[in-house]
Amino acid sequence: MVDIGAELYAMSAACVRAKTLLDDAAAKDKGALELADLFCRSAQRRVERHFHDLWHNDDAQNYEAAPAHPRRSLLMAEEGCSTRPCWPRRWIHP
């Protein structure tokens, strides 16, 4: 859903910028408006894809698989990992 909001924000920003450039007395070229239109068409397809993916996902399968793999079995991924920081301590400000 954040991606959808980001796309909508970018679309509105592109439109406002194009309108600002178009309203400028020195701007006679409508290229900014055309570019904003092209961007918004592409963004609209991305928004539609994000909405589709929102409802067509693997949530049901993930929910079913979660009880079969309790947290203790996932700890094996952490075995052998160091708890020490990987950077010199002198870089950290007191």
One Martini backbone bead per residue (centre of mass of N, CA, C, O) as a GRO file, in nm:
protein
   94
    1MET     BB    1   0.054   0.065  -0.016
    2VAL     BB    2   0.296   0.251  -0.028
    3ASP     BB    3   0.341   0.234  -0.333
    4ILE     BB    4   0.077   0.367  -0.411
    5GLY     BB    5   0.125   0.637  -0.269
    6ALA     BB    6   0.388   0.706  -0.419
    7GLU     BB    7   0.266   0.715  -0.702
    8LEU     BB    8   0.054   0.935  -0.648
    9TYR     BB    9   0.254   1.149  -0.564
   10ALA     BB   10   0.422   1.153  -0.826
   11MET     BB   11   0.191   1.232  -1.008
   12SER     BB   12   0.122   1.503  -0.874
   13ALA     BB   13   0.405   1.629  -0.907
   14ALA     BB   14   0.416   1.616  -1.216
   15CYS     BB   15   0.163   1.790  -1.267
   16VAL     BB   16   0.247   2.045  -1.116
   17ARG     BB   17   0.506   2.097  -1.273
   18ALA     BB   18   0.380   2.118  -1.553
   19LYS     BB   19   0.187   2.353  -1.483
   20THR     BB   20   0.406   2.553  -1.400
   21LEU     BB   21   0.555   2.554  -1.675
   22LEU     BB   22   0.303   2.637  -1.844
   23ASP     BB   23   0.247   2.914  -1.682
   24ASP     BB   24   0.492   3.012  -1.785
   25ALA     BB   25   0.568   3.264  -1.997
   26ALA     BB   26   0.832   3.123  -2.131
   27ALA     BB   27   0.651   2.873  -2.183
   28LYS     BB   28   0.570   2.710  -2.498
   29ASP     BB   29   0.618   2.426  -2.425
   30LYS     BB   30   0.448   2.094  -2.399
   31GLY     BB   31   0.652   1.874  -2.286
   32ALA     BB   32   0.581   1.851  -1.984
   33LEU     BB   33   0.294   1.743  -2.028
   34GLU     BB   34   0.373   1.488  -2.184
   35LEU     BB   35   0.556   1.366  -1.965
   36ALA     BB   36   0.341   1.351  -1.745
   37ASP     BB   37   0.153   1.166  -1.900
   38LEU     BB   38   0.349   0.930  -1.934
   39PHE     BB   39   0.404   0.885  -1.636
   40CYS     BB   40   0.105   0.837  -1.547
   41ARG     BB   41   0.053   0.590  -1.720
   42SER     BB   42   0.272   0.416  -1.587
   43ALA     BB   43   0.176   0.451  -1.292
   44GLN     BB   44  -0.103   0.330  -1.329
   45ARG     BB   45  -0.003   0.043  -1.387
   46ARG     BB   46   0.142   0.008  -1.117
   47VAL     BB   47  -0.104   0.045  -0.938
   48GLU     BB   48  -0.269  -0.189  -1.053
   49ARG     BB   49  -0.057  -0.404  -0.977
   50HIS     BB   50  -0.058  -0.351  -0.672
   51PHE     BB   51  -0.357  -0.419  -0.630
   52HIS     BB   52  -0.342  -0.704  -0.733
   53ASP     BB   53  -0.113  -0.803  -0.532
   54LEU     BB   54  -0.277  -0.752  -0.271
   55TRP     BB   55  -0.494  -1.004  -0.350
   56HIS     BB   56  -0.249  -1.174  -0.498
   57ASN     BB   57  -0.119  -1.404  -0.277
   58ASP     BB   58   0.062  -1.596   0.000
   59ASP     BB   59  -0.083  -1.576   0.280
   60ALA     BB   60  -0.219  -1.852   0.326
   61GLN     BB   61   0.041  -2.023   0.309
   62ASN     BB   62   0.197  -1.874   0.531
   63TYR     BB   63  -0.007  -1.927   0.760
   64GLU     BB   64   0.013  -2.240   0.745
   65ALA     BB   65   0.337  -2.262   0.785
   66ALA     BB   66   0.408  -2.124   1.057
   67PRO     BB   67   0.346  -2.355   1.278
   68ALA     BB   68   0.567  -2.561   1.151
   69HIS     BB   69   0.782  -2.304   1.225
   70PRO     BB   70   0.924  -2.237   1.479
   71ARG     BB   71   1.153  -2.031   1.614
   72ARG     BB   72   1.372  -2.248   1.682
   73SER     BB   73   1.417  -2.331   1.376
   74LEU     BB   74   1.526  -2.035   1.293
   75LEU     BB   75   1.796  -2.026   1.464
   76MET     BB   76   1.988  -2.173   1.261
   77ALA     BB   77   2.056  -1.909   1.100
   78GLU     BB   78   2.230  -1.790   1.361
   79GLU     BB   79   2.445  -1.982   1.356
   80GLY     BB   80   2.771  -1.841   1.386
   81CYS     BB   81   2.711  -1.567   1.469
   82SER     BB   82   2.813  -1.261   1.546
   83THR     BB   83   2.798  -1.010   1.817
   84ARG     BB   84   2.997  -0.841   1.697
   85PRO     BB   85   3.103  -0.573   1.566
   86CYS     BB   86   3.223  -0.473   1.230
   87TRP     BB   87   3.330  -0.216   1.369
   88PRO     BB   88   3.499   0.025   1.490
   89ARG     BB   89   3.460   0.195   1.790
   90ARG     BB   90   3.589   0.477   1.709
   91TRP     BB   91   3.333   0.559   1.521
   92ILE     BB   92   3.184   0.596   1.777
   93HIS     BB   93   3.003   0.816   1.937
   94PRO     BB   94   2.951   0.913   2.275
   0.00000   0.00000   0.00000
